[in-house]
Structure formats: C-alpha cells, structure tokens
Amino acid sequence: MKEVRVEEGQTCPHCKKTGHTEEKCWPLHPELAVEHLQEKVRNVLKSQARDALARIGSMTAGVRKTFIG
C-alpha cells in the first residue's frame, strides 16, 4: 500500500480529524482500518517470534556448553 505523508495539522475534510487525508479516512474507507490492524498484528507477531528465538538461542547455548564443554 502506498504511504501518503500528511503535514502536521492537516485536517480531513470528511471527518474533520487531523493527521490524515480523505484518502486514508477510516469512516470513508473501513477496509483501510482492517489493513492497518492486520499490519500491526503481523509486526507484533514478528517481534514476539524474534524474542522467542533469542531466548531459545540463549538457553541452548548453555546446554551446548554443558555437553560439549
């Protein structure tokens, strides 16, 4: 999805809120909210997976040291 940069203080003419244009207005385009939330969930899951792999890596390093020495 193409990112649209918005100048601070710009107001959406549809909902009168600042921070987005009419093209990114969720009340007008509810599918954009779903895409945004899906992207947030993907990012959280990626972060959690990286953290879990790092913990597993640190745990297995201790095991290797014990057995391989």
N, CA, C, O and CB atoms as a CASP TS submission, in Angstrom:
PFRMAT TS
TARGET T0000
AUTHOR 0000-0000-0000
METHOD Language model
MODEL 1
PARENT N/A
ATOM      1  N   MET     1       0.835  -1.165   0.000  1.00  0.00           N
ATOM      2  CA  MET     1       0.000   0.000   0.000  1.00  0.00           C
ATOM      3  C   MET     1       0.888   1.240   0.000  1.00  0.00           C
ATOM      4  O   MET     1       1.893   1.293   0.710  1.00  0.00           O
ATOM      5  CB  MET     1      -0.954  -0.009   1.206  1.00  0.00           C
ATOM      6  N   LYS     2       0.518   2.220  -0.788  1.00  0.00           N
ATOM      7  CA  LYS     2       1.292   3.450  -0.914  1.00  0.00           C
ATOM      8  C   LYS     2       1.084   4.332   0.316  1.00  0.00           C
ATOM      9  O   LYS     2      -0.050   4.589   0.719  1.00  0.00           O
ATOM     10  CB  LYS     2       0.897   4.210  -2.198  1.00  0.00           C
ATOM     11  N   GLU     3       2.171   4.788   0.900  1.00  0.00           N
ATOM     12  CA  GLU     3       2.100   5.673   2.056  1.00  0.00           C
ATOM     13  C   GLU     3       1.903   7.107   1.587  1.00  0.00           C
ATOM     14  O   GLU     3       2.538   7.541   0.625  1.00  0.00           O
ATOM     15  CB  GLU     3       3.374   5.552   2.923  1.00  0.00           C
ATOM     16  N   VAL     4       1.036   7.834   2.255  1.00  0.00           N
ATOM     17  CA  VAL     4       0.816   9.239   1.947  1.00  0.00           C
ATOM     18  C   VAL     4       1.267  10.039   3.148  1.00  0.00           C
ATOM     19  O   VAL     4       0.745   9.869   4.250  1.00  0.00           O
ATOM     20  CB  VAL     4      -0.680   9.531   1.594  1.00  0.00           C
ATOM     21  N   ARG     5       2.239  10.913   2.936  1.00  0.00           N
ATOM     22  CA  ARG     5       2.723  11.755   4.034  1.00  0.00           C
ATOM     23  C   ARG     5       1.747  12.902   4.235  1.00  0.00           C
ATOM     24  O   ARG     5       1.290  13.524   3.276  1.00  0.00           O
ATOM     25  CB  ARG     5       4.161  12.295   3.748  1.00  0.00           C
ATOM     26  N   VAL     6       1.440  13.168   5.480  1.00  0.00           N
ATOM     27  CA  VAL     6       0.496  14.220   5.815  1.00  0.00           C
ATOM     28  C   VAL     6       1.216  15.266   6.650  1.00  0.00           C
ATOM     29  O   VAL     6       1.920  14.942   7.606  1.00  0.00           O
ATOM     30  CB  VAL     6      -0.737  13.652   6.572  1.00  0.00           C
ATOM     31  N   GLU     7       1.032  16.504   6.279  1.00  0.00           N
ATOM     32  CA  GLU     7       1.619  17.580   7.063  1.00  0.00           C
ATOM     33  C   GLU     7       0.891  17.674   8.397  1.00  0.00           C
ATOM     34  O   GLU     7      -0.326  17.509   8.469  1.00  0.00           O
ATOM     35  CB  GLU     7       1.553  18.930   6.298  1.00  0.00           C
ATOM     36  N   GLU     8       1.652  17.941   9.446  1.00  0.00           N
ATOM     37  CA  GLU     8       1.056  18.082  10.766  1.00  0.00           C
ATOM     38  C   GLU     8       0.004  19.184  10.726  1.00  0.00           C
ATOM     39  O   GLU     8       0.230  20.251  10.156  1.00  0.00           O
ATOM     40  CB  GLU     8       2.137  18.390  11.833  1.00  0.00           C
ATOM     41  N   GLY     9      -1.138  18.918  11.331  1.00  0.00           N
ATOM     42  CA  GLY     9      -2.193  19.904  11.372  1.00  0.00           C
ATOM     43  C   GLY     9      -3.158  19.833  10.200  1.00  0.00           C
ATOM     44  O   GLY     9      -4.172  20.531  10.203  1.00  0.00           O
ATOM     45  N   GLN    10      -2.868  19.000   9.185  1.00  0.00           N
ATOM     46  CA  GLN    10      -3.787  18.862   8.051  1.00  0.00           C
ATOM     47  C   GLN    10      -5.055  18.178   8.545  1.00  0.00           C
ATOM     48  O   GLN    10      -4.986  17.224   9.320  1.00  0.00           O
ATOM     49  CB  GLN    10      -3.131  18.052   6.875  1.00  0.00           C
ATOM     50  N   THR    11      -6.187  18.649   8.108  1.00  0.00           N
ATOM     51  CA  THR    11      -7.466  18.132   8.565  1.00  0.00           C
ATOM     52  C   THR    11      -8.182  17.404   7.432  1.00  0.00           C
ATOM     53  O   THR    11      -8.220  17.879   6.297  1.00  0.00           O
ATOM     54  CB  THR    11      -8.341  19.266   9.109  1.00  0.00           C
ATOM     55  N   CYS    12      -8.746  16.251   7.758  1.00  0.00           N
ATOM     56  CA  CYS    12      -9.543  15.502   6.791  1.00  0.00           C
ATOM     57  C   CYS    12     -10.858  16.249   6.569  1.00  0.00           C
ATOM     58  O   CYS    12     -11.556  16.569   7.531  1.00  0.00           O
ATOM     59  CB  CYS    12      -9.802  14.035   7.282  1.00  0.00           C
ATOM     60  N   PRO    13     -11.200  16.528   5.317  1.00  0.00           N
ATOM     61  CA  PRO    13     -12.449  17.244   5.066  1.00  0.00           C
ATOM     62  C   PRO    13     -13.703  16.422   5.386  1.00  0.00           C
ATOM     63  O   PRO    13     -14.782  16.986   5.568  1.00  0.00           O
ATOM     64  CB  PRO    13     -12.493  17.678   3.629  1.00  0.00           C
ATOM     65  N   HIS    14     -13.566  15.105   5.456  1.00  0.00           N
ATOM     66  CA  HIS    14     -14.744  14.270   5.728  1.00  0.00           C
ATOM     67  C   HIS    14     -15.066  14.217   7.224  1.00  0.00           C
ATOM     68  O   HIS    14     -16.167  14.574   7.644  1.00  0.00           O
ATOM     69  CB  HIS    14     -14.518  12.848   5.195  1.00  0.00           C
ATOM     70  N   CYS    15     -14.077  13.761   8.034  1.00  0.00           N
ATOM     71  CA  CYS    15     -14.345  13.553   9.462  1.00  0.00           C
ATOM     72  C   CYS    15     -13.873  14.712  10.340  1.00  0.00           C
ATOM     73  O   CYS    15     -14.174  14.754  11.533  1.00  0.00           O
ATOM     74  CB  CYS    15     -13.682  12.279   9.922  1.00  0.00           C
ATOM     75  N   LYS    16     -13.131  15.653   9.746  1.00  0.00           N
ATOM     76  CA  LYS    16     -12.631  16.845  10.435  1.00  0.00           C
ATOM     77  C   LYS    16     -11.544  16.544  11.464  1.00  0.00           C
ATOM     78  O   LYS    16     -11.236  17.389  12.305  1.00  0.00           O
ATOM     79  CB  LYS    16     -13.771  17.549  11.112  1.00  0.00           C
ATOM     80  N   LYS    17     -10.957  15.334  11.403  1.00  0.00           N
ATOM     81  CA  LYS    17      -9.853  14.989  12.297  1.00  0.00           C
ATOM     82  C   LYS    17      -8.534  15.307  11.609  1.00  0.00           C
ATOM     83  O   LYS    17      -8.439  15.308  10.381  1.00  0.00           O
ATOM     84  CB  LYS    17      -9.912  13.490  12.707  1.00  0.00           C
ATOM     85  N   THR    18      -7.513  15.579  12.426  1.00  0.00           N
ATOM     86  CA  THR    18      -6.204  15.885  11.862  1.00  0.00           C
ATOM     87  C   THR    18      -5.369  14.615  11.742  1.00  0.00           C
ATOM     88  O   THR    18      -5.641  13.613  12.403  1.00  0.00           O
ATOM     89  CB  THR    18      -5.473  16.928  12.722  1.00  0.00           C
ATOM     90  N   GLY    19      -4.347  14.673  10.889  1.00  0.00           N
ATOM     91  CA  GLY    19      -3.396  13.573  10.796  1.00  0.00           C
ATOM     92  C   GLY    19      -3.585  12.653   9.606  1.00  0.00           C
ATOM     93  O   GLY    19      -2.770  11.757   9.383  1.00  0.00           O
ATOM     94  N   HIS    20      -4.646  12.857   8.839  1.00  0.00           N
ATOM     95  CA  HIS    20      -4.825  12.040   7.639  1.00  0.00           C
ATOM     96  C   HIS    20      -5.624  12.821   6.604  1.00  0.00           C
ATOM     97  O   HIS    20      -6.252  13.835   6.907  1.00  0.00           O
ATOM     98  CB  HIS    20      -5.533  10.704   7.980  1.00  0.00           C
ATOM     99  N   THR    21      -5.581  12.321   5.382  1.00  0.00           N
ATOM    100  CA  THR    21      -6.339  12.923   4.289  1.00  0.00           C
ATOM    101  C   THR    21      -7.610  12.115   4.064  1.00  0.00           C
ATOM    102  O   THR    21      -7.823  11.085   4.703  1.00  0.00           O
ATOM    103  CB  THR    21      -5.490  12.991   2.987  1.00  0.00           C
ATOM    104  N   GLU    22      -8.437  12.582   3.167  1.00  0.00           N
ATOM    105  CA  GLU    22      -9.683  11.891   2.851  1.00  0.00           C
ATOM    106  C   GLU    22      -9.416  10.493   2.286  1.00  0.00           C
ATOM    107  O   GLU    22     -10.221   9.581   2.475  1.00  0.00           O
ATOM    108  CB  GLU    22     -10.506  12.714   1.855  1.00  0.00           C
ATOM    109  N   GLU    23      -8.267  10.324   1.583  1.00  0.00           N
ATOM    110  CA  GLU    23      -7.922   9.015   1.015  1.00  0.00           C
ATOM    111  C   GLU    23      -7.645   7.981   2.099  1.00  0.00           C
ATOM    112  O   GLU    23      -7.798   6.784   1.856  1.00  0.00           O
ATOM    113  CB  GLU    23      -6.706   9.142   0.102  1.00  0.00           C
ATOM    114  N   LYS    24      -7.240   8.419   3.294  1.00  0.00           N
ATOM    115  CA  LYS    24      -6.907   7.496   4.383  1.00  0.00           C
ATOM    116  C   LYS    24      -7.942   7.519   5.506  1.00  0.00           C
ATOM    117  O   LYS    24      -7.689   6.984   6.586  1.00  0.00           O
ATOM    118  CB  LYS    24      -5.541   7.833   4.947  1.00  0.00           C
ATOM    119  N   CYS    25      -9.091   8.126   5.270  1.00  0.00           N
ATOM    120  CA  CYS    25     -10.119   8.275   6.296  1.00  0.00           C
ATOM    121  C   CYS    25     -10.835   6.937   6.527  1.00  0.00           C
ATOM    122  O   CYS    25     -11.484   6.416   5.621  1.00  0.00           O
ATOM    123  CB  CYS    25     -11.136   9.374   5.891  1.00  0.00           C
ATOM    124  N   TRP    26     -10.717   6.393   7.721  1.00  0.00           N
ATOM    125  CA  TRP    26     -11.314   5.091   8.021  1.00  0.00           C
ATOM    126  C   TRP    26     -12.837   5.084   7.924  1.00  0.00           C
ATOM    127  O   TRP    26     -13.389   4.100   7.431  1.00  0.00           O
ATOM    128  CB  TRP    26     -10.904   4.655   9.397  1.00  0.00           C
ATOM    129  N   PRO    27     -13.555   6.132   8.369  1.00  0.00           N
ATOM    130  CA  PRO    27     -15.006   6.098   8.180  1.00  0.00           C
ATOM    131  C   PRO    27     -15.409   6.011   6.703  1.00  0.00           C
ATOM    132  O   PRO    27     -16.413   5.384   6.365  1.00  0.00           O
ATOM    133  CB  PRO    27     -15.633   7.331   8.805  1.00  0.00           C
ATOM    134  N   LEU    28     -14.631   6.635   5.839  1.00  0.00           N
ATOM    135  CA  LEU    28     -14.919   6.551   4.403  1.00  0.00           C
ATOM    136  C   LEU    28     -14.417   5.256   3.787  1.00  0.00           C
ATOM    137  O   LEU    28     -15.026   4.727   2.857  1.00  0.00           O
ATOM    138  CB  LEU    28     -14.301   7.726   3.678  1.00  0.00           C
ATOM    139  N   HIS    29     -13.302   4.746   4.308  1.00  0.00           N
ATOM    140  CA  HIS    29     -12.651   3.552   3.753  1.00  0.00           C
ATOM    141  C   HIS    29     -12.350   2.560   4.882  1.00  0.00           C
ATOM    142  O   HIS    29     -11.190   2.412   5.268  1.00  0.00           O
ATOM    143  CB  HIS    29     -11.337   3.935   2.995  1.00  0.00           C
ATOM    144  N   PRO    30     -13.360   1.885   5.415  1.00  0.00           N
ATOM    145  CA  PRO    30     -13.151   0.976   6.556  1.00  0.00           C
ATOM    146  C   PRO    30     -12.176  -0.158   6.257  1.00  0.00           C
ATOM    147  O   PRO    30     -11.581  -0.716   7.179  1.00  0.00           O
ATOM    148  CB  PRO    30     -14.472   0.389   6.988  1.00  0.00           C
ATOM    149  N   GLU    31     -12.005  -0.504   4.992  1.00  0.00           N
ATOM    150  CA  GLU    31     -11.047  -1.556   4.647  1.00  0.00           C
ATOM    151  C   GLU    31      -9.626  -1.146   5.013  1.00  0.00           C
ATOM    152  O   GLU    31      -8.779  -2.006   5.254  1.00  0.00           O
ATOM    153  CB  GLU    31     -11.129  -1.885   3.154  1.00  0.00           C
ATOM    154  N   LEU    32      -9.357   0.139   5.056  1.00  0.00           N
ATOM    155  CA  LEU    32      -8.019   0.606   5.442  1.00  0.00           C
ATOM    156  C   LEU    32      -7.739   0.328   6.911  1.00  0.00           C
ATOM    157  O   LEU    32      -6.600   0.052   7.285  1.00  0.00           O
ATOM    158  CB  LEU    32      -7.871   2.105   5.158  1.00  0.00           C
ATOM    159  N   ALA    33      -8.759   0.398   7.737  1.00  0.00           N
ATOM    160  CA  ALA    33      -8.582   0.098   9.160  1.00  0.00           C
ATOM    161  C   ALA    33      -8.192  -1.362   9.327  1.00  0.00           C
ATOM    162  O   ALA    33      -7.305  -1.687  10.116  1.00  0.00           O
ATOM    163  CB  ALA    33      -9.872   0.411   9.961  1.00  0.00           C
ATOM    164  N   VAL    34      -8.851  -2.236   8.588  1.00  0.00           N
ATOM    165  CA  VAL    34      -8.547  -3.665   8.663  1.00  0.00           C
ATOM    166  C   VAL    34      -7.103  -3.907   8.227  1.00  0.00           C
ATOM    167  O   VAL    34      -6.373  -4.646   8.888  1.00  0.00           O
ATOM    168  CB  VAL    34      -9.529  -4.485   7.781  1.00  0.00           C
ATOM    169  N   GLU    35      -6.686  -3.293   7.123  1.00  0.00           N
ATOM    170  CA  GLU    35      -5.307  -3.457   6.647  1.00  0.00           C
ATOM    171  C   GLU    35      -4.319  -2.956   7.693  1.00  0.00           C
ATOM    172  O   GLU    35      -3.303  -3.604   7.946  1.00  0.00           O
ATOM    173  CB  GLU    35      -5.096  -2.706   5.313  1.00  0.00           C
ATOM    174  N   HIS    36      -4.606  -1.816   8.299  1.00  0.00           N
ATOM    175  CA  HIS    36      -3.722  -1.236   9.310  1.00  0.00           C
ATOM    176  C   HIS    36      -3.596  -2.174  10.515  1.00  0.00           C
ATOM    177  O   HIS    36      -2.496  -2.420  11.008  1.00  0.00           O
ATOM    178  CB  HIS    36      -4.248   0.147   9.760  1.00  0.00           C
ATOM    179  N   LEU    37      -4.724  -2.687  10.974  1.00  0.00           N
ATOM    180  CA  LEU    37      -4.701  -3.573  12.137  1.00  0.00           C
ATOM    181  C   LEU    37      -4.010  -4.895  11.822  1.00  0.00           C
ATOM    182  O   LEU    37      -3.305  -5.439  12.671  1.00  0.00           O
ATOM    183  CB  LEU    37      -6.121  -3.834  12.630  1.00  0.00           C
ATOM    184  N   GLN    38      -4.204  -5.418  10.609  1.00  0.00           N
ATOM    185  CA  GLN    38      -3.518  -6.645  10.213  1.00  0.00           C
ATOM    186  C   GLN    38      -2.011  -6.435  10.202  1.00  0.00           C
ATOM    187  O   GLN    38      -1.258  -7.309  10.631  1.00  0.00           O
ATOM    188  CB  GLN    38      -4.000  -7.112   8.831  1.00  0.00           C
ATOM    189  N   GLU    39      -1.569  -5.287   9.717  1.00  0.00           N
ATOM    190  CA  GLU    39      -0.137  -4.981   9.687  1.00  0.00           C
ATOM    191  C   GLU    39       0.421  -4.878  11.107  1.00  0.00           C
ATOM    192  O   GLU    39       1.521  -5.360  11.379  1.00  0.00           O
ATOM    193  CB  GLU    39       0.120  -3.669   8.916  1.00  0.00           C
ATOM    194  N   LYS    40      -0.334  -4.250  12.011  1.00  0.00           N
ATOM    195  CA  LYS    40       0.110  -4.150  13.404  1.00  0.00           C
ATOM    196  C   LYS    40       0.249  -5.542  14.030  1.00  0.00           C
ATOM    197  O   LYS    40       1.223  -5.816  14.731  1.00  0.00           O
ATOM    198  CB  LYS    40      -0.880  -3.292  14.225  1.00  0.00           C
ATOM    199  N   VAL    41      -0.719  -6.408  13.776  1.00  0.00           N
ATOM    200  CA  VAL    41      -0.674  -7.780  14.323  1.00  0.00           C
ATOM    201  C   VAL    41       0.533  -8.519  13.754  1.00  0.00           C
ATOM    202  O   VAL    41       1.241  -9.204  14.492  1.00  0.00           O
ATOM    203  CB  VAL    41      -1.991  -8.559  13.995  1.00  0.00           C
ATOM    204  N   ARG    42       0.775  -8.387  12.450  1.00  0.00           N
ATOM    205  CA  ARG    42       1.943  -9.042  11.842  1.00  0.00           C
ATOM    206  C   ARG    42       3.241  -8.564  12.505  1.00  0.00           C
ATOM    207  O   ARG    42       4.125  -9.366  12.803  1.00  0.00           O
ATOM    208  CB  ARG    42       1.989  -8.762  10.319  1.00  0.00           C
ATOM    209  N   ASN    43       3.342  -7.262  12.729  1.00  0.00           N
ATOM    210  CA  ASN    43       4.554  -6.716  13.337  1.00  0.00           C
ATOM    211  C   ASN    43       4.744  -7.221  14.765  1.00  0.00           C
ATOM    212  O   ASN    43       5.865  -7.533  15.165  1.00  0.00           O
ATOM    213  CB  ASN    43       4.508  -5.192  13.327  1.00  0.00           C
ATOM    214  N   VAL    44       3.667  -7.303  15.531  1.00  0.00           N
ATOM    215  CA  VAL    44       3.750  -7.821  16.899  1.00  0.00           C
ATOM    216  C   VAL    44       4.178  -9.278  16.886  1.00  0.00           C
ATOM    217  O   VAL    44       5.035  -9.683  17.672  1.00  0.00           O
ATOM    218  CB  VAL    44       2.402  -7.669  17.624  1.00  0.00           C
ATOM    219  N   LEU    45       3.584 -10.073  15.996  1.00  0.00           N
ATOM    220  CA  LEU    45       3.930 -11.488  15.926  1.00  0.00           C
ATOM    221  C   LEU    45       5.388 -11.691  15.508  1.00  0.00           C
ATOM    222  O   LEU    45       6.069 -12.570  16.036  1.00  0.00           O
ATOM    223  CB  LEU    45       3.002 -12.208  14.951  1.00  0.00           C
ATOM    224  N   LYS    46       5.864 -10.884  14.565  1.00  0.00           N
ATOM    225  CA  LYS    46       7.268 -10.975  14.158  1.00  0.00           C
ATOM    226  C   LYS    46       8.183 -10.662  15.327  1.00  0.00           C
ATOM    227  O   LYS    46       9.181 -11.348  15.546  1.00  0.00           O
ATOM    228  CB  LYS    46       7.558 -10.021  12.990  1.00  0.00           C
ATOM    229  N   SER    47       7.843  -9.632  16.072  1.00  0.00           N
ATOM    230  CA  SER    47       8.648  -9.230  17.221  1.00  0.00           C
ATOM    231  C   SER    47       8.660 -10.333  18.282  1.00  0.00           C
ATOM    232  O   SER    47       9.710 -10.653  18.838  1.00  0.00           O
ATOM    233  CB  SER    47       8.112  -7.915  17.820  1.00  0.00           C
ATOM    234  N   GLN    48       7.505 -10.903  18.555  1.00  0.00           N
ATOM    235  CA  GLN    48       7.418 -11.981  19.541  1.00  0.00           C
ATOM    236  C   GLN    48       8.210 -13.200  19.083  1.00  0.00           C
ATOM    237  O   GLN    48       8.857 -13.855  19.900  1.00  0.00           O
ATOM    238  CB  GLN    48       5.952 -12.368  19.790  1.00  0.00           C
ATOM    239  N   ALA    49       8.171 -13.513  17.798  1.00  0.00           N
ATOM    240  CA  ALA    49       8.919 -14.655  17.272  1.00  0.00           C
ATOM    241  C   ALA    49      10.423 -14.411  17.418  1.00  0.00           C
ATOM    242  O   ALA    49      11.162 -15.315  17.804  1.00  0.00           O
ATOM    243  CB  ALA    49       8.553 -14.911  15.788  1.00  0.00           C
ATOM    244  N   ARG    50      10.877 -13.191  17.109  1.00  0.00           N
ATOM    245  CA  ARG    50      12.307 -12.865  17.262  1.00  0.00           C
ATOM    246  C   ARG    50      12.743 -13.001  18.716  1.00  0.00           C
ATOM    247  O   ARG    50      13.812 -13.540  19.002  1.00  0.00           O
ATOM    248  CB  ARG    50      12.595 -11.433  16.758  1.00  0.00           C
ATOM    249  N   ASP    51      11.906 -12.508  19.638  1.00  0.00           N
ATOM    250  CA  ASP    51      12.227 -12.604  21.064  1.00  0.00           C
ATOM    251  C   ASP    51      12.299 -14.061  21.515  1.00  0.00           C
ATOM    252  O   ASP    51      13.196 -14.448  22.264  1.00  0.00           O
ATOM    253  CB  ASP    51      11.184 -11.847  21.899  1.00  0.00           C
ATOM    254  N   ALA    52      11.341 -14.863  21.048  1.00  0.00           N
ATOM    255  CA  ALA    52      11.322 -16.277  21.427  1.00  0.00           C
ATOM    256  C   ALA    52      12.555 -16.995  20.887  1.00  0.00           C
ATOM    257  O   ALA    52      13.156 -17.807  21.591  1.00  0.00           O
ATOM    258  CB  ALA    52      10.042 -16.958  20.908  1.00  0.00           C
ATOM    259  N   LEU    53      12.933 -16.705  19.652  1.00  0.00           N
ATOM    260  CA  LEU    53      14.125 -17.337  19.078  1.00  0.00           C
ATOM    261  C   LEU    53      15.387 -16.914  19.827  1.00  0.00           C
ATOM    262  O   LEU    53      16.296 -17.721  20.024  1.00  0.00           O
ATOM    263  CB  LEU    53      14.254 -16.982  17.588  1.00  0.00           C
ATOM    264  N   ALA    54      15.442 -15.670  20.238  1.00  0.00           N
ATOM    265  CA  ALA    54      16.601 -15.204  21.005  1.00  0.00           C
ATOM    266  C   ALA    54      16.673 -15.918  22.350  1.00  0.00           C
ATOM    267  O   ALA    54      17.755 -16.308  22.788  1.00  0.00           O
ATOM    268  CB  ALA    54      16.536 -13.676  21.214  1.00  0.00           C
ATOM    269  N   ARG    55      15.522 -16.092  23.010  1.00  0.00           N
ATOM    270  CA  ARG    55      15.514 -16.809  24.304  1.00  0.00           C
ATOM    271  C   ARG    55      15.930 -18.265  24.119  1.00  0.00           C
ATOM    272  O   ARG    55      16.699 -18.805  24.914  1.00  0.00           O
ATOM    273  CB  ARG    55      14.110 -16.741  24.959  1.00  0.00           C
ATOM    274  N   ILE    56      15.417 -18.895  23.065  1.00  0.00           N
ATOM    275  CA  ILE    56      15.784 -20.288  22.794  1.00  0.00           C
ATOM    276  C   ILE    56      17.277 -20.381  22.510  1.00  0.00           C
ATOM    277  O   ILE    56      17.946 -21.299  22.984  1.00  0.00           O
ATOM    278  CB  ILE    56      14.969 -20.855  21.601  1.00  0.00           C
ATOM    279  N   GLY    57      17.797 -19.435  21.739  1.00  0.00           N
ATOM    280  CA  GLY    57      19.222 -19.429  21.433  1.00  0.00           C
ATOM    281  C   GLY    57      20.076 -19.293  22.681  1.00  0.00           C
ATOM    282  O   GLY    57      21.101 -19.963  22.806  1.00  0.00           O
ATOM    283  N   SER    58      19.667 -18.435  23.605  1.00  0.00           N
ATOM    284  CA  SER    58      20.457 -18.265  24.824  1.00  0.00           C
ATOM    285  C   SER    58      20.346 -19.494  25.721  1.00  0.00           C
ATOM    286  O   SER    58      21.303 -19.844  26.412  1.00  0.00           O
ATOM    287  CB  SER    58      20.006 -17.011  25.585  1.00  0.00           C
ATOM    288  N   MET    59      19.193 -20.149  25.718  1.00  0.00           N
ATOM    289  CA  MET    59      19.035 -21.360  26.532  1.00  0.00           C
ATOM    290  C   MET    59      19.863 -22.507  25.960  1.00  0.00           C
ATOM    291  O   MET    59      20.494 -23.250  26.711  1.00  0.00           O
ATOM    292  CB  MET    59      17.549 -21.767  26.615  1.00  0.00           C
ATOM    293  N   THR    60      19.865 -22.656  24.653  1.00  0.00           N
ATOM    294  CA  THR    60      20.601 -23.767  24.045  1.00  0.00           C
ATOM    295  C   THR    60      22.103 -23.527  24.102  1.00  0.00           C
ATOM    296  O   THR    60      22.878 -24.483  24.063  1.00  0.00           O
ATOM    297  CB  THR    60      20.159 -23.973  22.595  1.00  0.00           C
ATOM    298  N   ALA    61      22.527 -22.283  24.191  1.00  0.00           N
ATOM    299  CA  ALA    61      23.961 -22.005  24.321  1.00  0.00           C
ATOM    300  C   ALA    61      24.477 -22.602  25.626  1.00  0.00           C
ATOM    301  O   ALA    61      25.572 -23.163  25.660  1.00  0.00           O
ATOM    302  CB  ALA    61      24.239 -20.473  24.272  1.00  0.00           C
ATOM    303  N   GLY    62      23.707 -22.486  26.686  1.00  0.00           N
ATOM    304  CA  GLY    62      24.094 -23.067  27.977  1.00  0.00           C
ATOM    305  C   GLY    62      24.119 -24.596  27.922  1.00  0.00           C
ATOM    306  O   GLY    62      24.987 -25.227  28.526  1.00  0.00           O
ATOM    307  N   VAL    63      23.184 -25.177  27.212  1.00  0.00           N
ATOM    308  CA  VAL    63      23.127 -26.640  27.083  1.00  0.00           C
ATOM    309  C   VAL    63      24.331 -27.129  26.287  1.00  0.00           C
ATOM    310  O   VAL    63      24.951 -28.123  26.666  1.00  0.00           O
ATOM    311  CB  VAL    63      21.802 -27.090  26.398  1.00  0.00           C
ATOM    312  N   ARG    64      24.675 -26.458  25.199  1.00  0.00           N
ATOM    313  CA  ARG    64      25.820 -26.863  24.404  1.00  0.00           C
ATOM    314  C   ARG    64      27.087 -26.790  25.249  1.00  0.00           C
ATOM    315  O   ARG    64      27.947 -27.669  25.182  1.00  0.00           O
ATOM    316  CB  ARG    64      25.952 -25.980  23.148  1.00  0.00           C
ATOM    317  N   LYS    65      27.186 -25.750  26.028  1.00  0.00           N
ATOM    318  CA  LYS    65      28.390 -25.577  26.859  1.00  0.00           C
ATOM    319  C   LYS    65      28.498 -26.739  27.850  1.00  0.00           C
ATOM    320  O   LYS    65      29.594 -27.239  28.103  1.00  0.00           O
ATOM    321  CB  LYS    65      28.353 -24.207  27.621  1.00  0.00           C
ATOM    322  N   THR    66      27.367 -27.166  28.407  1.00  0.00           N
ATOM    323  CA  THR    66      27.357 -28.258  29.372  1.00  0.00           C
ATOM    324  C   THR    66      27.794 -29.563  28.734  1.00  0.00           C
ATOM    325  O   THR    66      28.606 -30.290  29.306  1.00  0.00           O
ATOM    326  CB  THR    66      25.976 -28.414  29.980  1.00  0.00           C
ATOM    327  N   PHE    67      27.266 -29.872  27.557  1.00  0.00           N
ATOM    328  CA  PHE    67      27.554 -31.163  26.933  1.00  0.00           C
ATOM    329  C   PHE    67      28.818 -31.172  26.085  1.00  0.00           C
ATOM    330  O   PHE    67      29.513 -32.184  26.004  1.00  0.00           O
ATOM    331  CB  PHE    67      26.400 -31.574  26.088  1.00  0.00           C
ATOM    332  N   ILE    68      29.107 -30.051  25.459  1.00  0.00           N
ATOM    333  CA  ILE    68      30.257 -30.002  24.560  1.00  0.00           C
ATOM    334  C   ILE    68      31.491 -29.492  25.309  1.00  0.00           C
ATOM    335  O   ILE    68      32.617 -29.927  25.067  1.00  0.00           O
ATOM    336  CB  ILE    68      29.955 -29.101  23.339  1.00  0.00           C
ATOM    337  N   GLY    69      31.245 -28.587  26.194  1.00  0.00           N
ATOM    338  CA  GLY    69      32.211 -28.072  27.108  1.00  0.00           C
ATOM    339  C   GLY    69      33.359 -27.374  26.656  1.00  0.00           C
ATOM    340  O   GLY    69      34.177 -26.940  27.467  1.00  0.00           O
TER
END
